Amino acid sequence: MVPVIWAEPALADLEEIYRFIAKDSPQYARSMVERLTAAAARLGDFPQLGEIVPQFAHRNYRQLAVGAYRLVYREDVAEGRVLVLAAIHGARDYPPLLENR
C-alpha cells in the first residue's frame, strides 16, 4: 500500500463539489464527497485502477470514474505515492483544467 496524497487544487475541487451539491441536498453532498475520498483511498492499494487520460499519457495521468465525477491522479513511483490532482465533473472539459496541476 502506498500513501494517497491530495494536491491542494484537488481539495479545493472537493469543497466546490460539496458546496454545489449542498445547495440542493447537504446529505447527498456529504455522500458524494465520501464516495470520492473512499475511491481515492482504494488507489493506495490499486494505483493502476483507473484508465490513462489520453491527453496526458506523457504525464502518466489516470482517471477513475466515481458517479458523474472523475478523480484524476498520478502514480508517483519515485516518491512511492499516489497524488490526486483533481476531482472534476465528467461533463467538464478537464484537460485545460489540468494544464497547471
Backbone as CSV, one residue per row, in Angstrom:
resi,resn,N_x,N_y,N_z,CA_x,CA_y,CA_z,C_x,C_y,C_z
1,MET,0.851,-1.185,0.000,0.000,0.000,0.000,0.890,1.238,0.000
2,VAL,0.519,2.203,-0.829,1.247,3.472,-0.880,0.320,4.582,-0.377
3,PRO,0.890,5.667,0.148,0.043,6.767,0.616,-0.638,7.485,-0.554
4,VAL,-1.834,7.958,-0.293,-2.590,8.754,-1.263,-2.597,10.184,-0.747
5,ILE,-2.031,11.085,-1.544,-1.909,12.492,-1.177,-2.841,13.311,-2.075
6,TRP,-3.583,14.228,-1.476,-4.450,15.125,-2.232,-3.717,16.442,-2.459
7,ALA,-3.546,16.826,-3.711,-2.974,18.137,-4.029,-3.979,19.208,-3.606
8,GLU,-3.466,20.393,-3.283,-4.337,21.491,-2.843,-5.475,21.783,-3.838
9,PRO,-5.204,21.846,-5.150,-6.309,22.095,-6.085,-7.379,20.998,-6.035
10,ALA,-6.979,19.763,-5.789,-7.952,18.669,-5.704,-8.817,18.822,-4.452
11,LEU,-8.219,19.253,-3.353,-9.006,19.513,-2.150,-9.992,20.655,-2.379
12,ALA,-9.555,21.663,-3.111,-10.455,22.773,-3.455,-11.596,22.267,-4.340
13,ASP,-11.293,21.325,-5.238,-12.340,20.728,-6.067,-13.386,20.035,-5.206
14,LEU,-12.939,19.283,-4.198,-13.879,18.601,-3.294,-14.789,19.603,-2.594
15,GLU,-14.215,20.689,-2.125,-15.018,21.714,-1.458,-16.037,22.321,-2.416
16,GLU,-15.611,22.566,-3.642,-16.516,23.130,-4.651,-17.654,22.156,-4.972
17,ILE,-17.322,20.881,-5.099,-18.343,19.858,-5.360,-19.345,19.841,-4.214
18,TYR,-18.836,19.852,-2.983,-19.732,19.844,-1.824,-20.658,21.057,-1.838
19,ARG,-20.095,22.238,-2.012,-20.916,23.468,-1.995,-21.979,23.443,-3.094
20,PHE,-21.608,22.978,-4.286,-22.551,22.960,-5.399,-23.715,22.008,-5.118
21,ILE,-23.402,20.794,-4.697,-24.452,19.801,-4.449,-25.268,20.164,-3.214
22,ALA,-24.622,20.731,-2.203,-25.300,21.052,-0.939,-26.393,22.098,-1.108
23,LYS,-26.350,22.874,-2.180,-27.431,23.840,-2.429,-28.769,23.117,-2.502
24,ASP,-28.767,21.898,-3.038,-29.996,21.109,-3.160,-30.123,20.050,-2.073
25,SER,-28.970,19.467,-1.685,-29.025,18.369,-0.726,-27.705,18.224,0.026
26,PRO,-27.627,18.769,1.230,-26.406,18.593,2.025,-26.070,17.113,2.268
27,GLN,-27.103,16.311,2.434,-26.878,14.874,2.668,-26.223,14.226,1.447
28,TYR,-26.724,14.511,0.257,-26.131,13.930,-0.950,-24.732,14.509,-1.179
29,ALA,-24.524,15.758,-0.834,-23.202,16.374,-0.982,-22.181,15.639,-0.116
30,ARG,-22.543,15.356,1.135,-21.649,14.590,2.015,-21.380,13.204,1.439
31,SER,-22.427,12.575,0.954,-22.300,11.231,0.384,-21.357,11.225,-0.822
32,MET,-21.471,12.226,-1.688,-20.623,12.282,-2.878,-19.168,12.498,-2.492
33,VAL,-18.919,13.387,-1.562,-17.548,13.630,-1.114,-16.980,12.364,-0.467
34,GLU,-17.797,11.666,0.303,-17.344,10.410,0.919,-17.020,9.368,-0.143
35,ARG,-17.834,9.290,-1.188,-17.568,8.341,-2.274,-16.259,8.676,-2.980
36,LEU,-16.023,9.958,-3.210,-14.786,10.376,-3.874,-13.568,10.071,-3.016
37,THR,-13.643,10.357,-1.729,-12.494,10.111,-0.862,-12.258,8.613,-0.663
38,ALA,-13.322,7.824,-0.618,-13.172,6.370,-0.491,-12.530,5.786,-1.755
39,ALA,-12.938,6.286,-2.910,-12.348,5.817,-4.169,-10.866,6.158,-4.224
40,ALA,-10.525,7.353,-3.779,-9.114,7.754,-3.759,-8.320,6.861,-2.812
41,ALA,-8.887,6.520,-1.685,-8.194,5.672,-0.715,-7.874,4.303,-1.315
42,ARG,-8.775,3.779,-2.153,-8.524,2.481,-2.809,-7.304,2.525,-3.710
43,LEU,-6.974,3.716,-4.207,-5.820,3.847,-5.095,-4.515,3.522,-4.381
44,GLY,-4.500,3.611,-3.078,-3.310,3.241,-2.322,-2.955,1.775,-2.500
45,ASP,-3.983,0.941,-2.633,-3.775,-0.491,-2.862,-3.708,-0.844,-4.343
46,PHE,-4.410,-0.078,-5.156,-4.503,-0.379,-6.583,-4.236,0.883,-7.412
47,PRO,-2.998,1.362,-7.453,-2.705,2.636,-8.107,-2.965,2.652,-9.616
48,GLN,-3.066,1.508,-10.236,-3.331,1.480,-11.676,-4.786,1.133,-11.975
49,LEU,-5.640,1.350,-11.000,-7.060,1.032,-11.130,-7.733,1.845,-12.228
50,GLY,-7.391,3.108,-12.342,-8.040,3.985,-13.319,-7.443,3.843,-14.704
51,GLU,-8.146,4.420,-15.654,-7.656,4.390,-17.038,-6.751,5.582,-17.295
52,ILE,-5.860,5.426,-18.241,-4.944,6.508,-18.605,-5.730,7.632,-19.268
53,VAL,-5.423,8.865,-18.894,-6.035,10.034,-19.540,-5.275,10.244,-20.851
54,PRO,-5.899,9.983,-21.996,-5.173,10.018,-23.270,-4.449,11.337,-23.549
55,GLN,-5.074,12.445,-23.190,-4.472,13.753,-23.460,-3.208,13.983,-22.639
56,PHE,-3.043,13.224,-21.557,-1.912,13.416,-20.660,-1.145,12.123,-20.421
57,ALA,-1.146,11.242,-21.407,-0.449,9.964,-21.261,1.032,10.178,-20.970
58,HIS,1.607,11.238,-21.537,3.025,11.515,-21.319,3.336,11.873,-19.864
59,ARG,2.308,12.252,-19.094,2.494,12.581,-17.678,2.019,11.451,-16.767
60,ASN,1.597,10.358,-17.367,1.102,9.200,-16.612,-0.110,9.533,-15.746
61,TYR,-0.967,10.408,-16.232,-2.193,10.724,-15.510,-3.212,9.617,-15.762
62,ARG,-3.935,9.279,-14.714,-5.019,8.305,-14.805,-6.290,8.948,-14.260
63,GLN,-7.424,8.348,-14.616,-8.693,8.849,-14.117,-9.550,7.685,-13.650
64,LEU,-10.326,7.952,-12.628,-11.213,6.956,-12.061,-12.603,7.566,-11.965
65,ALA,-13.576,6.915,-12.576,-14.949,7.412,-12.550,-15.579,7.100,-11.193
66,VAL,-16.218,8.125,-10.632,-16.960,7.992,-9.375,-18.270,8.727,-9.597
67,GLY,-19.307,7.995,-9.922,-20.570,8.637,-10.290,-20.355,9.525,-11.500
68,ALA,-20.801,10.767,-11.423,-20.648,11.717,-12.527,-19.295,12.425,-12.510
69,TYR,-18.456,12.083,-11.552,-17.177,12.771,-11.379,-16.005,11.886,-11.786
70,ARG,-14.876,12.536,-11.993,-13.631,11.853,-12.330,-12.558,12.298,-11.345
71,LEU,-11.892,11.321,-10.756,-10.692,11.609,-9.979,-9.522,11.467,-10.931
72,VAL,-8.742,12.491,-11.048,-7.558,12.453,-11.896,-6.354,12.395,-10.968
73,TYR,-5.482,11.431,-11.229,-4.355,11.219,-10.328,-3.133,10.742,-11.100
74,ARG,-2.024,10.716,-10.384,-0.777,10.233,-10.965,-0.094,9.335,-9.939
75,GLU,0.318,8.168,-10.397,1.114,7.296,-9.539,2.549,7.798,-9.618
76,ASP,3.058,8.244,-8.495,4.418,8.781,-8.427,5.321,7.675,-7.894
77,VAL,5.865,6.868,-8.812,6.665,5.706,-8.442,7.910,6.131,-7.675
78,ALA,8.562,7.187,-8.111,9.794,7.641,-7.465,9.552,8.026,-6.007
79,GLU,8.401,8.626,-5.742,8.066,9.056,-4.379,7.318,7.980,-3.599
80,GLY,6.879,6.930,-4.297,6.133,5.870,-3.625,4.792,6.322,-3.110
81,ARG,4.038,7.036,-3.949,2.742,7.559,-3.530,1.829,7.739,-4.739
82,VAL,0.575,7.988,-4.453,-0.406,8.378,-5.460,-0.778,9.821,-5.153
83,LEU,-0.760,10.662,-6.162,-1.100,12.075,-5.992,-2.408,12.364,-6.728
84,VAL,-3.455,12.698,-5.967,-4.745,13.067,-6.564,-4.630,14.521,-6.997
85,LEU,-4.839,14.747,-8.294,-4.662,16.069,-8.880,-5.954,16.853,-9.003
86,ALA,-7.072,16.139,-9.202,-8.325,16.840,-9.444,-9.515,15.920,-9.203
87,ALA,-10.629,16.523,-8.854,-11.933,15.869,-8.796,-12.844,16.748,-9.650
88,ILE,-13.221,16.243,-10.815,-13.880,17.070,-11.819,-15.135,16.384,-12.329
89,HIS,-16.191,17.161,-12.543,-17.402,16.605,-13.142,-17.078,16.108,-14.544
90,GLY,-17.581,14.957,-14.880,-17.283,14.323,-16.166,-17.710,15.119,-17.376
91,ALA,-18.668,16.038,-17.224,-19.131,16.831,-18.358,-18.213,18.009,-18.666
92,ARG,-17.311,18.313,-17.754,-16.410,19.454,-17.960,-15.272,19.073,-18.893
93,ASP,-14.779,20.046,-19.608,-13.625,19.862,-20.470,-12.391,19.999,-19.588
94,TYR,-11.971,18.888,-19.025,-10.947,18.988,-17.993,-9.516,19.092,-18.447
95,PRO,-9.125,18.728,-19.663,-7.699,18.917,-19.990,-7.168,20.334,-19.736
96,PRO,-7.905,21.389,-20.087,-7.387,22.722,-19.753,-7.239,22.932,-18.233
97,LEU,-8.114,22.309,-17.456,-8.041,22.464,-16.012,-6.791,21.796,-15.427
98,LEU,-6.270,20.816,-16.125,-5.120,20.066,-15.609,-3.791,20.601,-16.058
99,GLU,-3.784,21.534,-16.971,-2.532,22.038,-17.525,-1.550,22.492,-16.463
100,ASN,-2.031,23.142,-15.434,-1.140,23.697,-14.417,-1.107,22.902,-13.118
101,ARG,-1.629,21.695,-13.142,-1.652,20.894,-11.903,-0.574,19.857,-11.921
